[in-house]
Amino acid sequence: MKKINLKWAIAVMLIPVIICMSGCGNSDEPKETQGTQTTGAQSDNNQGDELYKEILVGDILAQYPSGWIASNKDGTIFMSKDGSANPPFITIENMGWVGSPGTFVTNEMNKFKEKYGNRVASPPEAVTDTVAGIKLAGFTGSYSSKDGRTTITRCEMVEVINDVTYLFTCEYVSNAYGDQHEDETTYFEYRNAIETMKIKSE
């Protein structure tokens, strides 16, 4: 009889141990949660891979950095980091037929000199460039901010497609003083906008 009671006592003692082991077996659940978190992180990375978005204004389809704000300002595509007209910004505009692109660029250079007057830091210089295998004409110049703490570079390039001239413009801080910082990325975003622009036919 004592042997039987001993067996029952051992059996009763083993029940909590079995329950505990079953409970410990649930430690796999956090692993599943970790797996879900990993999947979520990969999803976030995939969203982070979307470096550019697109905007369509008139016949112009253009790319802009996903962290920027792009808008339609009187038929001109305007892209900037914060939506303001302060540098850095990039614009793309359909200028229609302008006759000679060379004369158009010269007129733009004169406008630049007239607008900034004695704040011109580097007079506009005519430049030619090849973007995506297409030769473009334009100019580069710089001017000082009103407070004199920064130098801002302005680039303009024109591309003629089917007798229509498209004007690409960008401005960015190229020299800075005090707590201001030079811009090392906008010019490359500008070139990307030129290279990836598409004309949508009606």
Disulfide bonds with the S-S distance in Angstrom:
none
